[in-house]
């Protein structure tokens, strides 16, 4: 999520799409999209259950790939809105899962660890995206964005295969 806030202004300016005001407008639309998806989480969760996590990852992967190739304000806006859908889906799902699966006495610790992980991820995301640019097969002003999207999509496929694959059977002794 941090890549939208940090990298959108540089994508806007580097691709001559506008100035800081344009970037602020795009980030505002992104925030509104995230809020709307947050409001819809309950209904989406009812419909998709555990596949909500995959939907969030899919939004993140597709949105970052689109952000990498965006060459105009409209495409960039659509890309960041798609990315904006990701956190309310996957993030809320993960917090909900912790609340429902972790014993109540460990709930506080589990949420603290998750929040620290989120904050560390936010802090290092721009540096990681920049680093990924070294290995990226994508073009553009910041090819690391595309590589990040590709890695998220690969992770989505792996998670999907794990979710539909044969269940681990526990044998009683």
Chimera marker file (.cmm) of the C-alpha trace (Angstrom):
<marker_set name="trace">
<marker id="1" x="0.000" y="0.000" z="0.000" r="1" g="1" b="0" radius="0.5"/>
<marker id="2" x="2.879" y="2.355" z="0.733" r="1" g="1" b="0" radius="0.5"/>
<marker id="3" x="4.019" y="2.252" z="-2.871" r="1" g="1" b="0" radius="0.5"/>
<marker id="4" x="0.894" y="4.134" z="-3.925" r="1" g="1" b="0" radius="0.5"/>
<marker id="5" x="1.480" y="6.973" z="-1.481" r="1" g="1" b="0" radius="0.5"/>
<marker id="6" x="5.214" y="7.140" z="-2.073" r="1" g="1" b="0" radius="0.5"/>
<marker id="7" x="5.543" y="6.340" z="-5.772" r="1" g="1" b="0" radius="0.5"/>
<marker id="8" x="2.407" y="7.853" z="-7.334" r="1" g="1" b="0" radius="0.5"/>
<marker id="9" x="3.842" y="11.392" z="-7.290" r="1" g="1" b="0" radius="0.5"/>
<marker id="10" x="7.044" y="10.268" z="-9.003" r="1" g="1" b="0" radius="0.5"/>
<marker id="11" x="5.089" y="8.272" z="-11.621" r="1" g="1" b="0" radius="0.5"/>
<marker id="12" x="2.881" y="11.311" z="-12.315" r="1" g="1" b="0" radius="0.5"/>
<marker id="13" x="5.816" y="13.707" z="-12.673" r="1" g="1" b="0" radius="0.5"/>
<marker id="14" x="8.186" y="11.337" z="-14.518" r="1" g="1" b="0" radius="0.5"/>
<marker id="15" x="5.522" y="10.445" z="-17.092" r="1" g="1" b="0" radius="0.5"/>
<marker id="16" x="4.439" y="14.088" z="-17.509" r="1" g="1" b="0" radius="0.5"/>
<marker id="17" x="0.895" y="13.329" z="-16.338" r="1" g="1" b="0" radius="0.5"/>
<marker id="18" x="0.660" y="16.405" z="-14.161" r="1" g="1" b="0" radius="0.5"/>
<marker id="19" x="2.061" y="17.818" z="-10.954" r="1" g="1" b="0" radius="0.5"/>
<marker id="20" x="1.694" y="17.361" z="-7.201" r="1" g="1" b="0" radius="0.5"/>
<marker id="21" x="-1.972" y="18.343" z="-7.359" r="1" g="1" b="0" radius="0.5"/>
<marker id="22" x="-2.656" y="15.584" z="-9.884" r="1" g="1" b="0" radius="0.5"/>
<marker id="23" x="-0.857" y="13.055" z="-7.683" r="1" g="1" b="0" radius="0.5"/>
<marker id="24" x="-2.820" y="14.234" z="-4.635" r="1" g="1" b="0" radius="0.5"/>
<marker id="25" x="-6.086" y="13.830" z="-6.511" r="1" g="1" b="0" radius="0.5"/>
<marker id="26" x="-5.158" y="10.280" z="-7.565" r="1" g="1" b="0" radius="0.5"/>
<marker id="27" x="-4.186" y="9.370" z="-3.994" r="1" g="1" b="0" radius="0.5"/>
<marker id="28" x="-7.495" y="10.827" z="-2.760" r="1" g="1" b="0" radius="0.5"/>
<marker id="29" x="-9.442" y="8.657" z="-5.222" r="1" g="1" b="0" radius="0.5"/>
<marker id="30" x="-7.356" y="5.681" z="-4.054" r="1" g="1" b="0" radius="0.5"/>
<marker id="31" x="-8.247" y="6.405" z="-0.421" r="1" g="1" b="0" radius="0.5"/>
<marker id="32" x="-11.948" y="6.700" z="-1.233" r="1" g="1" b="0" radius="0.5"/>
<marker id="33" x="-11.803" y="3.385" z="-3.124" r="1" g="1" b="0" radius="0.5"/>
<marker id="34" x="-10.169" y="1.753" z="-0.086" r="1" g="1" b="0" radius="0.5"/>
<marker id="35" x="-12.858" y="3.124" z="2.203" r="1" g="1" b="0" radius="0.5"/>
<marker id="36" x="-15.666" y="1.886" z="-0.041" r="1" g="1" b="0" radius="0.5"/>
<marker id="37" x="-14.109" y="-1.579" z="-0.169" r="1" g="1" b="0" radius="0.5"/>
<marker id="38" x="-13.758" y="-1.504" z="3.609" r="1" g="1" b="0" radius="0.5"/>
<marker id="39" x="-17.472" y="-0.810" z="3.944" r="1" g="1" b="0" radius="0.5"/>
<marker id="40" x="-18.228" y="-3.691" z="1.575" r="1" g="1" b="0" radius="0.5"/>
<marker id="41" x="-15.912" y="-6.181" z="3.301" r="1" g="1" b="0" radius="0.5"/>
<marker id="42" x="-18.684" y="-7.921" z="5.262" r="1" g="1" b="0" radius="0.5"/>
<marker id="43" x="-20.781" y="-8.613" z="2.178" r="1" g="1" b="0" radius="0.5"/>
<marker id="44" x="-17.753" y="-9.688" z="0.159" r="1" g="1" b="0" radius="0.5"/>
<marker id="45" x="-16.600" y="-11.961" z="2.974" r="1" g="1" b="0" radius="0.5"/>
<marker id="46" x="-20.054" y="-13.578" z="3.138" r="1" g="1" b="0" radius="0.5"/>
<marker id="47" x="-19.886" y="-14.298" z="-0.584" r="1" g="1" b="0" radius="0.5"/>
<marker id="48" x="-16.269" y="-15.428" z="-0.925" r="1" g="1" b="0" radius="0.5"/>
<marker id="49" x="-15.257" y="-16.609" z="2.572" r="1" g="1" b="0" radius="0.5"/>
<marker id="50" x="-11.584" y="-17.600" z="2.687" r="1" g="1" b="0" radius="0.5"/>
<marker id="51" x="-11.050" y="-16.610" z="-0.943" r="1" g="1" b="0" radius="0.5"/>
<marker id="52" x="-11.225" y="-12.937" z="0.069" r="1" g="1" b="0" radius="0.5"/>
<marker id="53" x="-7.491" y="-13.090" z="0.779" r="1" g="1" b="0" radius="0.5"/>
<marker id="54" x="-6.876" y="-14.220" z="-2.799" r="1" g="1" b="0" radius="0.5"/>
<marker id="55" x="-9.092" y="-11.418" z="-4.111" r="1" g="1" b="0" radius="0.5"/>
<marker id="56" x="-7.031" y="-8.881" z="-2.168" r="1" g="1" b="0" radius="0.5"/>
<marker id="57" x="-3.752" y="-10.311" z="-3.433" r="1" g="1" b="0" radius="0.5"/>
<marker id="58" x="-5.123" y="-10.411" z="-6.963" r="1" g="1" b="0" radius="0.5"/>
<marker id="59" x="-6.103" y="-6.733" z="-6.720" r="1" g="1" b="0" radius="0.5"/>
<marker id="60" x="-2.627" y="-5.854" z="-5.456" r="1" g="1" b="0" radius="0.5"/>
<marker id="61" x="-0.864" y="-7.825" z="-8.188" r="1" g="1" b="0" radius="0.5"/>
<marker id="62" x="-3.008" y="-6.609" z="-11.075" r="1" g="1" b="0" radius="0.5"/>
<marker id="63" x="-3.061" y="-3.040" z="-9.789" r="1" g="1" b="0" radius="0.5"/>
<marker id="64" x="0.715" y="-2.819" z="-9.482" r="1" g="1" b="0" radius="0.5"/>
<marker id="65" x="1.220" y="-4.312" z="-12.943" r="1" g="1" b="0" radius="0.5"/>
<marker id="66" x="-1.197" y="-1.731" z="-14.326" r="1" g="1" b="0" radius="0.5"/>
<marker id="67" x="0.519" y="1.024" z="-12.322" r="1" g="1" b="0" radius="0.5"/>
<marker id="68" x="3.854" y="0.000" z="-13.834" r="1" g="1" b="0" radius="0.5"/>
<marker id="69" x="2.512" y="0.337" z="-17.374" r="1" g="1" b="0" radius="0.5"/>
<marker id="70" x="0.336" y="3.418" z="-16.797" r="1" g="1" b="0" radius="0.5"/>
<marker id="71" x="1.055" y="6.102" z="-19.356" r="1" g="1" b="0" radius="0.5"/>
<marker id="72" x="-1.803" y="8.468" z="-18.553" r="1" g="1" b="0" radius="0.5"/>
<marker id="73" x="-3.697" y="9.793" z="-15.541" r="1" g="1" b="0" radius="0.5"/>
<marker id="74" x="-6.760" y="7.642" z="-16.152" r="1" g="1" b="0" radius="0.5"/>
<marker id="75" x="-4.849" y="4.358" z="-16.285" r="1" g="1" b="0" radius="0.5"/>
<marker id="76" x="-2.819" y="5.323" z="-13.219" r="1" g="1" b="0" radius="0.5"/>
<marker id="77" x="-5.987" y="6.255" z="-11.329" r="1" g="1" b="0" radius="0.5"/>
<marker id="78" x="-7.629" y="2.925" z="-12.188" r="1" g="1" b="0" radius="0.5"/>
<marker id="79" x="-4.438" y="1.107" z="-11.133" r="1" g="1" b="0" radius="0.5"/>
<marker id="80" x="-4.212" y="2.756" z="-7.721" r="1" g="1" b="0" radius="0.5"/>
<marker id="81" x="-7.935" y="2.269" z="-7.081" r="1" g="1" b="0" radius="0.5"/>
<marker id="82" x="-7.492" y="-1.448" z="-7.792" r="1" g="1" b="0" radius="0.5"/>
<marker id="83" x="-4.533" y="-1.456" z="-5.400" r="1" g="1" b="0" radius="0.5"/>
<marker id="84" x="-6.723" y="0.428" z="-2.926" r="1" g="1" b="0" radius="0.5"/>
<marker id="85" x="-9.153" y="-2.493" z="-2.913" r="1" g="1" b="0" radius="0.5"/>
<marker id="86" x="-6.373" y="-4.853" z="-1.791" r="1" g="1" b="0" radius="0.5"/>
<marker id="87" x="-5.833" y="-3.856" z="1.819" r="1" g="1" b="0" radius="0.5"/>
<marker id="88" x="-9.479" y="-3.788" z="2.922" r="1" g="1" b="0" radius="0.5"/>
<marker id="89" x="-9.846" y="-7.266" z="1.446" r="1" g="1" b="0" radius="0.5"/>
<marker id="90" x="-6.654" y="-9.033" z="2.462" r="1" g="1" b="0" radius="0.5"/>
<marker id="91" x="-5.733" y="-6.923" z="5.492" r="1" g="1" b="0" radius="0.5"/>
<marker id="92" x="-9.161" y="-7.070" z="7.083" r="1" g="1" b="0" radius="0.5"/>
<marker id="93" x="-9.354" y="-10.782" z="6.292" r="1" g="1" b="0" radius="0.5"/>
<marker id="94" x="-6.059" y="-11.431" z="8.089" r="1" g="1" b="0" radius="0.5"/>
<marker id="95" x="-7.070" y="-9.414" z="11.168" r="1" g="1" b="0" radius="0.5"/>
<marker id="96" x="-10.446" y="-11.189" z="11.169" r="1" g="1" b="0" radius="0.5"/>
<marker id="97" x="-8.745" y="-14.571" z="10.904" r="1" g="1" b="0" radius="0.5"/>
<marker id="98" x="-6.483" y="-13.792" z="13.864" r="1" g="1" b="0" radius="0.5"/>
<marker id="99" x="-9.492" y="-12.749" z="15.901" r="1" g="1" b="0" radius="0.5"/>
<marker id="100" x="-11.342" y="-15.973" z="15.077" r="1" g="1" b="0" radius="0.5"/>
<marker id="101" x="-8.525" y="-18.532" z="15.226" r="1" g="1" b="0" radius="0.5"/>
<marker id="102" x="-6.064" y="-17.367" z="17.850" r="1" g="1" b="0" radius="0.5"/>
<marker id="103" x="-6.863" y="-18.155" z="21.483" r="1" g="1" b="0" radius="0.5"/>
<marker id="104" x="-8.213" y="-15.053" z="23.221" r="1" g="1" b="0" radius="0.5"/>
<marker id="105" x="-5.254" y="-14.914" z="25.623" r="1" g="1" b="0" radius="0.5"/>
<marker id="106" x="-2.838" y="-14.637" z="22.663" r="1" g="1" b="0" radius="0.5"/>
<marker id="107" x="-5.040" y="-12.293" z="20.608" r="1" g="1" b="0" radius="0.5"/>
<marker id="108" x="-3.277" y="-9.107" z="21.734" r="1" g="1" b="0" radius="0.5"/>
<marker id="109" x="0.185" y="-10.462" z="20.995" r="1" g="1" b="0" radius="0.5"/>
<marker id="110" x="-0.875" y="-11.803" z="17.586" r="1" g="1" b="0" radius="0.5"/>
<marker id="111" x="-2.413" y="-8.458" z="16.593" r="1" g="1" b="0" radius="0.5"/>
<marker id="112" x="0.677" y="-6.603" z="17.832" r="1" g="1" b="0" radius="0.5"/>
<marker id="113" x="2.950" y="-8.818" z="15.751" r="1" g="1" b="0" radius="0.5"/>
<marker id="114" x="0.724" y="-8.295" z="12.725" r="1" g="1" b="0" radius="0.5"/>
<marker id="115" x="0.694" y="-4.513" z="13.204" r="1" g="1" b="0" radius="0.5"/>
<marker id="116" x="4.486" y="-4.408" z="13.585" r="1" g="1" b="0" radius="0.5"/>
<marker id="117" x="4.771" y="-6.477" z="10.401" r="1" g="1" b="0" radius="0.5"/>
<marker id="118" x="2.455" y="-4.076" z="8.570" r="1" g="1" b="0" radius="0.5"/>
<marker id="119" x="4.461" y="-1.075" z="9.726" r="1" g="1" b="0" radius="0.5"/>
<marker id="120" x="7.800" y="-2.661" z="8.810" r="1" g="1" b="0" radius="0.5"/>
<marker id="121" x="6.379" y="-3.551" z="5.398" r="1" g="1" b="0" radius="0.5"/>
<marker id="122" x="5.161" y="0.004" z="4.924" r="1" g="1" b="0" radius="0.5"/>
<marker id="123" x="8.537" y="1.426" z="5.928" r="1" g="1" b="0" radius="0.5"/>
<marker id="124" x="10.548" y="-0.783" z="3.601" r="1" g="1" b="0" radius="0.5"/>
<marker id="125" x="8.147" y="-1.120" z="0.649" r="1" g="1" b="0" radius="0.5"/>
<marker id="126" x="9.619" y="1.717" z="-1.437" r="1" g="1" b="0" radius="0.5"/>
<marker id="127" x="13.163" y="0.417" z="-0.908" r="1" g="1" b="0" radius="0.5"/>
<marker id="128" x="12.093" y="-3.141" z="-1.746" r="1" g="1" b="0" radius="0.5"/>
<marker id="129" x="10.317" y="-1.991" z="-4.912" r="1" g="1" b="0" radius="0.5"/>
<marker id="130" x="13.425" y="-0.062" z="-5.893" r="1" g="1" b="0" radius="0.5"/>
<marker id="131" x="15.584" y="-3.147" z="-5.248" r="1" g="1" b="0" radius="0.5"/>
<marker id="132" x="13.230" y="-5.345" z="-7.290" r="1" g="1" b="0" radius="0.5"/>
<marker id="133" x="13.776" y="-2.986" z="-10.205" r="1" g="1" b="0" radius="0.5"/>
<marker id="134" x="17.273" y="-4.470" z="-10.573" r="1" g="1" b="0" radius="0.5"/>
<marker id="135" x="15.795" y="-7.865" z="-11.483" r="1" g="1" b="0" radius="0.5"/>
<marker id="136" x="12.653" y="-6.688" z="-13.223" r="1" g="1" b="0" radius="0.5"/>
<marker id="137" x="11.867" y="-7.695" z="-16.800" r="1" g="1" b="0" radius="0.5"/>
<marker id="138" x="9.487" y="-4.714" z="-16.978" r="1" g="1" b="0" radius="0.5"/>
<marker id="139" x="10.155" y="-1.272" z="-18.431" r="1" g="1" b="0" radius="0.5"/>
<marker id="140" x="9.010" y="2.086" z="-17.164" r="1" g="1" b="0" radius="0.5"/>
<marker id="141" x="10.128" y="4.718" z="-14.704" r="1" g="1" b="0" radius="0.5"/>
<marker id="142" x="10.068" y="2.261" z="-11.827" r="1" g="1" b="0" radius="0.5"/>
<marker id="143" x="10.214" y="-1.332" z="-13.120" r="1" g="1" b="0" radius="0.5"/>
<marker id="144" x="10.273" y="-2.627" z="-9.545" r="1" g="1" b="0" radius="0.5"/>
<marker id="145" x="6.546" y="-1.876" z="-9.329" r="1" g="1" b="0" radius="0.5"/>
<marker id="146" x="5.887" y="-4.385" z="-12.104" r="1" g="1" b="0" radius="0.5"/>
<marker id="147" x="8.200" y="-6.968" z="-10.558" r="1" g="1" b="0" radius="0.5"/>
<marker id="148" x="6.434" y="-6.537" z="-7.227" r="1" g="1" b="0" radius="0.5"/>
<marker id="149" x="3.096" y="-7.102" z="-8.967" r="1" g="1" b="0" radius="0.5"/>
<marker id="150" x="4.416" y="-10.223" z="-10.680" r="1" g="1" b="0" radius="0.5"/>
<marker id="151" x="5.669" y="-11.638" z="-7.368" r="1" g="1" b="0" radius="0.5"/>
<marker id="152" x="2.299" y="-10.929" z="-5.727" r="1" g="1" b="0" radius="0.5"/>
<marker id="153" x="0.504" y="-12.731" z="-8.568" r="1" g="1" b="0" radius="0.5"/>
<marker id="154" x="2.836" y="-15.722" z="-8.219" r="1" g="1" b="0" radius="0.5"/>
<marker id="155" x="2.133" y="-15.747" z="-4.479" r="1" g="1" b="0" radius="0.5"/>
<marker id="156" x="-1.610" y="-15.588" z="-5.242" r="1" g="1" b="0" radius="0.5"/>
<marker id="157" x="-1.375" y="-18.633" z="-7.501" r="1" g="1" b="0" radius="0.5"/>
<marker id="158" x="0.651" y="-20.552" z="-4.888" r="1" g="1" b="0" radius="0.5"/>
<marker id="159" x="-1.891" y="-19.708" z="-2.171" r="1" g="1" b="0" radius="0.5"/>
<marker id="160" x="-4.752" y="-20.715" z="-4.464" r="1" g="1" b="0" radius="0.5"/>
<marker id="161" x="-3.127" y="-24.065" z="-5.220" r="1" g="1" b="0" radius="0.5"/>
<marker id="162" x="-2.539" y="-24.650" z="-1.523" r="1" g="1" b="0" radius="0.5"/>
<marker id="163" x="-6.151" y="-23.789" z="-0.749" r="1" g="1" b="0" radius="0.5"/>
<marker id="164" x="-7.652" y="-26.148" z="-3.329" r="1" g="1" b="0" radius="0.5"/>
<marker id="165" x="-5.032" y="-28.886" z="-3.005" r="1" g="1" b="0" radius="0.5"/>
<marker id="166" x="-5.439" y="-32.049" z="-0.963" r="1" g="1" b="0" radius="0.5"/>
<marker id="167" x="-5.978" y="-31.384" z="2.695" r="1" g="1" b="0" radius="0.5"/>
<marker id="168" x="-3.431" y="-32.549" z="5.225" r="1" g="1" b="0" radius="0.5"/>
<marker id="169" x="-4.848" y="-35.509" z="7.041" r="1" g="1" b="0" radius="0.5"/>
<marker id="170" x="-3.968" y="-35.981" z="10.665" r="1" g="1" b="0" radius="0.5"/>
<marker id="171" x="-3.705" y="-39.558" z="11.696" r="1" g="1" b="0" radius="0.5"/>
<marker id="172" x="-4.627" y="-40.372" z="15.249" r="1" g="1" b="0" radius="0.5"/>
<marker id="173" x="-2.302" y="-42.609" z="17.112" r="1" g="1" b="0" radius="0.5"/>
<link id1="1" id2="2" r="1" g="1" b="0" radius="0.2"/>
<link id1="2" id2="3" r="1" g="1" b="0" radius="0.2"/>
<link id1="3" id2="4" r="1" g="1" b="0" radius="0.2"/>
<link id1="4" id2="5" r="1" g="1" b="0" radius="0.2"/>
<link id1="5" id2="6" r="1" g="1" b="0" radius="0.2"/>
<link id1="6" id2="7" r="1" g="1" b="0" radius="0.2"/>
<link id1="7" id2="8" r="1" g="1" b="0" radius="0.2"/>
<link id1="8" id2="9" r="1" g="1" b="0" radius="0.2"/>
<link id1="9" id2="10" r="1" g="1" b="0" radius="0.2"/>
<link id1="10" id2="11" r="1" g="1" b="0" radius="0.2"/>
<link id1="11" id2="12" r="1" g="1" b="0" radius="0.2"/>
<link id1="12" id2="13" r="1" g="1" b="0" radius="0.2"/>
<link id1="13" id2="14" r="1" g="1" b="0" radius="0.2"/>
<link id1="14" id2="15" r="1" g="1" b="0" radius="0.2"/>
<link id1="15" id2="16" r="1" g="1" b="0" radius="0.2"/>
<link id1="16" id2="17" r="1" g="1" b="0" radius="0.2"/>
<link id1="17" id2="18" r="1" g="1" b="0" radius="0.2"/>
<link id1="18" id2="19" r="1" g="1" b="0" radius="0.2"/>
<link id1="19" id2="20" r="1" g="1" b="0" radius="0.2"/>
<link id1="20" id2="21" r="1" g="1" b="0" radius="0.2"/>
<link id1="21" id2="22" r="1" g="1" b="0" radius="0.2"/>
<link id1="22" id2="23" r="1" g="1" b="0" radius="0.2"/>
<link id1="23" id2="24" r="1" g="1" b="0" radius="0.2"/>
<link id1="24" id2="25" r="1" g="1" b="0" radius="0.2"/>
<link id1="25" id2="26" r="1" g="1" b="0" radius="0.2"/>
<link id1="26" id2="27" r="1" g="1" b="0" radius="0.2"/>
<link id1="27" id2="28" r="1" g="1" b="0" radius="0.2"/>
<link id1="28" id2="29" r="1" g="1" b="0" radius="0.2"/>
<link id1="29" id2="30" r="1" g="1" b="0" radius="0.2"/>
<link id1="30" id2="31" r="1" g="1" b="0" radius="0.2"/>
<link id1="31" id2="32" r="1" g="1" b="0" radius="0.2"/>
<link id1="32" id2="33" r="1" g="1" b="0" radius="0.2"/>
<link id1="33" id2="34" r="1" g="1" b="0" radius="0.2"/>
<link id1="34" id2="35" r="1" g="1" b="0" radius="0.2"/>
<link id1="35" id2="36" r="1" g="1" b="0" radius="0.2"/>
<link id1="36" id2="37" r="1" g="1" b="0" radius="0.2"/>
<link id1="37" id2="38" r="1" g="1" b="0" radius="0.2"/>
<link id1="38" id2="39" r="1" g="1" b="0" radius="0.2"/>
<link id1="39" id2="40" r="1" g="1" b="0" radius="0.2"/>
<link id1="40" id2="41" r="1" g="1" b="0" radius="0.2"/>
<link id1="41" id2="42" r="1" g="1" b="0" radius="0.2"/>
<link id1="42" id2="43" r="1" g="1" b="0" radius="0.2"/>
<link id1="43" id2="44" r="1" g="1" b="0" radius="0.2"/>
<link id1="44" id2="45" r="1" g="1" b="0" radius="0.2"/>
<link id1="45" id2="46" r="1" g="1" b="0" radius="0.2"/>
<link id1="46" id2="47" r="1" g="1" b="0" radius="0.2"/>
<link id1="47" id2="48" r="1" g="1" b="0" radius="0.2"/>
<link id1="48" id2="49" r="1" g="1" b="0" radius="0.2"/>
<link id1="49" id2="50" r="1" g="1" b="0" radius="0.2"/>
<link id1="50" id2="51" r="1" g="1" b="0" radius="0.2"/>
<link id1="51" id2="52" r="1" g="1" b="0" radius="0.2"/>
<link id1="52" id2="53" r="1" g="1" b="0" radius="0.2"/>
<link id1="53" id2="54" r="1" g="1" b="0" radius="0.2"/>
<link id1="54" id2="55" r="1" g="1" b="0" radius="0.2"/>
<link id1="55" id2="56" r="1" g="1" b="0" radius="0.2"/>
<link id1="56" id2="57" r="1" g="1" b="0" radius="0.2"/>
<link id1="57" id2="58" r="1" g="1" b="0" radius="0.2"/>
<link id1="58" id2="59" r="1" g="1" b="0" radius="0.2"/>
<link id1="59" id2="60" r="1" g="1" b="0" radius="0.2"/>
<link id1="60" id2="61" r="1" g="1" b="0" radius="0.2"/>
<link id1="61" id2="62" r="1" g="1" b="0" radius="0.2"/>
<link id1="62" id2="63" r="1" g="1" b="0" radius="0.2"/>
<link id1="63" id2="64" r="1" g="1" b="0" radius="0.2"/>
<link id1="64" id2="65" r="1" g="1" b="0" radius="0.2"/>
<link id1="65" id2="66" r="1" g="1" b="0" radius="0.2"/>
<link id1="66" id2="67" r="1" g="1" b="0" radius="0.2"/>
<link id1="67" id2="68" r="1" g="1" b="0" radius="0.2"/>
<link id1="68" id2="69" r="1" g="1" b="0" radius="0.2"/>
<link id1="69" id2="70" r="1" g="1" b="0" radius="0.2"/>
<link id1="70" id2="71" r="1" g="1" b="0" radius="0.2"/>
<link id1="71" id2="72" r="1" g="1" b="0" radius="0.2"/>
<link id1="72" id2="73" r="1" g="1" b="0" radius="0.2"/>
<link id1="73" id2="74" r="1" g="1" b="0" radius="0.2"/>
<link id1="74" id2="75" r="1" g="1" b="0" radius="0.2"/>
<link id1="75" id2="76" r="1" g="1" b="0" radius="0.2"/>
<link id1="76" id2="77" r="1" g="1" b="0" radius="0.2"/>
<link id1="77" id2="78" r="1" g="1" b="0" radius="0.2"/>
<link id1="78" id2="79" r="1" g="1" b="0" radius="0.2"/>
<link id1="79" id2="80" r="1" g="1" b="0" radius="0.2"/>
<link id1="80" id2="81" r="1" g="1" b="0" radius="0.2"/>
<link id1="81" id2="82" r="1" g="1" b="0" radius="0.2"/>
<link id1="82" id2="83" r="1" g="1" b="0" radius="0.2"/>
<link id1="83" id2="84" r="1" g="1" b="0" radius="0.2"/>
<link id1="84" id2="85" r="1" g="1" b="0" radius="0.2"/>
<link id1="85" id2="86" r="1" g="1" b="0" radius="0.2"/>
<link id1="86" id2="87" r="1" g="1" b="0" radius="0.2"/>
<link id1="87" id2="88" r="1" g="1" b="0" radius="0.2"/>
<link id1="88" id2="89" r="1" g="1" b="0" radius="0.2"/>
<link id1="89" id2="90" r="1" g="1" b="0" radius="0.2"/>
<link id1="90" id2="91" r="1" g="1" b="0" radius="0.2"/>
<link id1="91" id2="92" r="1" g="1" b="0" radius="0.2"/>
<link id1="92" id2="93" r="1" g="1" b="0" radius="0.2"/>
<link id1="93" id2="94" r="1" g="1" b="0" radius="0.2"/>
<link id1="94" id2="95" r="1" g="1" b="0" radius="0.2"/>
<link id1="95" id2="96" r="1" g="1" b="0" radius="0.2"/>
<link id1="96" id2="97" r="1" g="1" b="0" radius="0.2"/>
<link id1="97" id2="98" r="1" g="1" b="0" radius="0.2"/>
<link id1="98" id2="99" r="1" g="1" b="0" radius="0.2"/>
<link id1="99" id2="100" r="1" g="1" b="0" radius="0.2"/>
<link id1="100" id2="101" r="1" g="1" b="0" radius="0.2"/>
<link id1="101" id2="102" r="1" g="1" b="0" radius="0.2"/>
<link id1="102" id2="103" r="1" g="1" b="0" radius="0.2"/>
<link id1="103" id2="104" r="1" g="1" b="0" radius="0.2"/>
<link id1="104" id2="105" r="1" g="1" b="0" radius="0.2"/>
<link id1="105" id2="106" r="1" g="1" b="0" radius="0.2"/>
<link id1="106" id2="107" r="1" g="1" b="0" radius="0.2"/>
<link id1="107" id2="108" r="1" g="1" b="0" radius="0.2"/>
<link id1="108" id2="109" r="1" g="1" b="0" radius="0.2"/>
<link id1="109" id2="110" r="1" g="1" b="0" radius="0.2"/>
<link id1="110" id2="111" r="1" g="1" b="0" radius="0.2"/>
<link id1="111" id2="112" r="1" g="1" b="0" radius="0.2"/>
<link id1="112" id2="113" r="1" g="1" b="0" radius="0.2"/>
<link id1="113" id2="114" r="1" g="1" b="0" radius="0.2"/>
<link id1="114" id2="115" r="1" g="1" b="0" radius="0.2"/>
<link id1="115" id2="116" r="1" g="1" b="0" radius="0.2"/>
<link id1="116" id2="117" r="1" g="1" b="0" radius="0.2"/>
<link id1="117" id2="118" r="1" g="1" b="0" radius="0.2"/>
<link id1="118" id2="119" r="1" g="1" b="0" radius="0.2"/>
<link id1="119" id2="120" r="1" g="1" b="0" radius="0.2"/>
<link id1="120" id2="121" r="1" g="1" b="0" radius="0.2"/>
<link id1="121" id2="122" r="1" g="1" b="0" radius="0.2"/>
<link id1="122" id2="123" r="1" g="1" b="0" radius="0.2"/>
<link id1="123" id2="124" r="1" g="1" b="0" radius="0.2"/>
<link id1="124" id2="125" r="1" g="1" b="0" radius="0.2"/>
<link id1="125" id2="126" r="1" g="1" b="0" radius="0.2"/>
<link id1="126" id2="127" r="1" g="1" b="0" radius="0.2"/>
<link id1="127" id2="128" r="1" g="1" b="0" radius="0.2"/>
<link id1="128" id2="129" r="1" g="1" b="0" radius="0.2"/>
<link id1="129" id2="130" r="1" g="1" b="0" radius="0.2"/>
<link id1="130" id2="131" r="1" g="1" b="0" radius="0.2"/>
<link id1="131" id2="132" r="1" g="1" b="0" radius="0.2"/>
<link id1="132" id2="133" r="1" g="1" b="0" radius="0.2"/>
<link id1="133" id2="134" r="1" g="1" b="0" radius="0.2"/>
<link id1="134" id2="135" r="1" g="1" b="0" radius="0.2"/>
<link id1="135" id2="136" r="1" g="1" b="0" radius="0.2"/>
<link id1="136" id2="137" r="1" g="1" b="0" radius="0.2"/>
<link id1="137" id2="138" r="1" g="1" b="0" radius="0.2"/>
<link id1="138" id2="139" r="1" g="1" b="0" radius="0.2"/>
<link id1="139" id2="140" r="1" g="1" b="0" radius="0.2"/>
<link id1="140" id2="141" r="1" g="1" b="0" radius="0.2"/>
<link id1="141" id2="142" r="1" g="1" b="0" radius="0.2"/>
<link id1="142" id2="143" r="1" g="1" b="0" radius="0.2"/>
<link id1="143" id2="144" r="1" g="1" b="0" radius="0.2"/>
<link id1="144" id2="145" r="1" g="1" b="0" radius="0.2"/>
<link id1="145" id2="146" r="1" g="1" b="0" radius="0.2"/>
<link id1="146" id2="147" r="1" g="1" b="0" radius="0.2"/>
<link id1="147" id2="148" r="1" g="1" b="0" radius="0.2"/>
<link id1="148" id2="149" r="1" g="1" b="0" radius="0.2"/>
<link id1="149" id2="150" r="1" g="1" b="0" radius="0.2"/>
<link id1="150" id2="151" r="1" g="1" b="0" radius="0.2"/>
<link id1="151" id2="152" r="1" g="1" b="0" radius="0.2"/>
<link id1="152" id2="153" r="1" g="1" b="0" radius="0.2"/>
<link id1="153" id2="154" r="1" g="1" b="0" radius="0.2"/>
<link id1="154" id2="155" r="1" g="1" b="0" radius="0.2"/>
<link id1="155" id2="156" r="1" g="1" b="0" radius="0.2"/>
<link id1="156" id2="157" r="1" g="1" b="0" radius="0.2"/>
<link id1="157" id2="158" r="1" g="1" b="0" radius="0.2"/>
<link id1="158" id2="159" r="1" g="1" b="0" radius="0.2"/>
<link id1="159" id2="160" r="1" g="1" b="0" radius="0.2"/>
<link id1="160" id2="161" r="1" g="1" b="0" radius="0.2"/>
<link id1="161" id2="162" r="1" g="1" b="0" radius="0.2"/>
<link id1="162" id2="163" r="1" g="1" b="0" radius="0.2"/>
<link id1="163" id2="164" r="1" g="1" b="0" radius="0.2"/>
<link id1="164" id2="165" r="1" g="1" b="0" radius="0.2"/>
<link id1="165" id2="166" r="1" g="1" b="0" radius="0.2"/>
<link id1="166" id2="167" r="1" g="1" b="0" radius="0.2"/>
<link id1="167" id2="168" r="1" g="1" b="0" radius="0.2"/>
<link id1="168" id2="169" r="1" g="1" b="0" radius="0.2"/>
<link id1="169" id2="170" r="1" g="1" b="0" radius="0.2"/>
<link id1="170" id2="171" r="1" g="1" b="0" radius="0.2"/>
<link id1="171" id2="172" r="1" g="1" b="0" radius="0.2"/>
<link id1="172" id2="173" r="1" g="1" b="0" radius="0.2"/>
</marker_set>
